[in-house]
Amino acid sequence: MTGYSTTPRQAAFIRNLRAERGIEDERMPFDGDAASLLITQLLATPRPIRAEAAPAFVPAGKQYFLHDGAVYRTQESKAGRVYAKRLVIPTGDHKRATWDYDSGAIYRLQENEQLTIEQAARLGHLHGFCVVCGARLDDPESVQRGIGPVCVKRIAS
């Protein structure tokens, strides 16, 4: 026994650690050393994983999705994390559409929203751009198909 009781800061920290880890014990140690030992033990206790923190579906590698009317492309960062970019169709006389990073979009994409060749062709006809690579559709065959010949293979694979 050290001669001092649990300090208010120790007590508050213990309550916070217990709450974070889902421990419903309300007892507080009387001794400062016991409080320090309990804090060490609580810090070593893993936090529970929240269901909403981990998405049910995270696509791997480069895939294409149609979510809420927008086309998304997923890709892997150099660090190995998968993220999503949204296709931005330009207005005016631009040569290409662009892909912009969309924070949090990776968690909204669903497996059943993967872009089909038919959807890509319909959007290509509508916007005049290939929704896979973003190029303007100029070649007569690509215009008729609504998607370029190389990009058809990207969606099909």
N, C-alpha and C positions, 0 to 999 in steps of 0.2 A: 504494500500500500504506500502511495507516494505522499499522502497527506493533503492532496487537493482533490476536490470533487470534479465531476464532469463539467466542463465549461459550457456556456450557452452556445458557442460556436461549434464545439464538438457535438452537442445534442442536435443542433440544426443540421449539421452535416450527416449525422447518423440517420435522422429522419428522411433526408433527401435520398441517401443511398438506399435505404429500405424501400422507399416509394419507387425509385427507378427500377429496382430489382424485383418488385412485387412481393416484398416481405412485409407481412402485416403485424409483426411483433412490435408492441408499443413500449416494452420495458427499456429502461435506460440504465446503464451502469452507474454506480455511485462513485466509482474511483476513476481518476483521470487516466491511469495506465490501462485499466480495463476498457475505457472508451477508445483509447488509441489502438488497442488490440482488436476491438470490434470493428473499427474503421478499416484496419488492414484486411480483416477477413471479408468485410463487405466489398471492398475494392477488388478483391480476388474473385468474388462471385460474379459470374457472367450475367449481363443484362438479358432479359428475354427478348426474342426476336418478334417484332410486331408483324402481323400478317400483312398490313397495308404497306409496310416498308419494302417488302420483297414482292415484285410483280409476279403474277402467275405465268406470264409468257414474256420472254425476252428473246427476240430474234437473234440468230447468229449470222455474222457476216453480212454481205451485201444482199439485201432483199428489198422488194418494192411493195408498198401498201397503199390502199385507198381508204382513208379515214376521214369521215365527215366532209367528204367532197374534195379533200386535198390529197395529193400524191406525196408519199414519204419514201425516202430511201434510207435504209440502215447501213451503217458501216462500222468497222472496228477501228478504234484509235490505236496509236502506237503502243499505248499502255495495255491494250487488250480489252478495253471497254467498248461496248456497243452503244452507239448513239444514233439519233435520227435527224435527217434534214428534210425540209419541206420544199417542194418544187414551187418556184415563183415564176409565173408566166409573165413576161414583160409586155408592156403596152408600147405601141409605136413600132418602129422599124428596126427591132433588135434581131441579131442573128441567132442568139441562144437564150434559152431560159436558164435560170440559175437555181442552185440549191442553197438554202439558208438553214443554218442550225436552228432547231426548235427545241428549246430547253424543256425537258420533261416529256417530250412527245414519245420517247421510247417506251414509257410506262403506260401510255394510252393505246398503243397499237395492239390489235388483237390478231390471233392466228388466222381467224376466218376472214380477215380483211386483206389478205395478200392479193396483190394486183394480178388480174388475169389478162391474157392477151386481148380478149374482147374489150375489156375496160380500157386498156392502154390505147387500143385502136380508136375507140369512141372518143376518148379525150384528145387524142392526136387530131382527129377530124375536127373537133370542136375548137381547139386552140391553134392548130397549125404548127405545133411543136411536138417532137417526140417526147413523151413523158418519161422515158428511160434515160436518155442522154441529154435532153434539153435542146437538141439541134432543131432548127427550122426545117420543116418538111418541104423540100423543093423538088426532089426527084419524083417524077410522075408515079412510079410504082409505090414509093413510100407514101406519097400523098393519098393514093387509092387505098393502101393498106392501113394508113394511120399510124404507122410505126416503121422504123427502119429495119432492114434485113438482119443486121447484127443484133439489134436490140430485141428482136423477136426471140432470139436464142437466149438472151439474158433472162427474159421473163419465163421462158419455158423450162429453163434449167433450175 
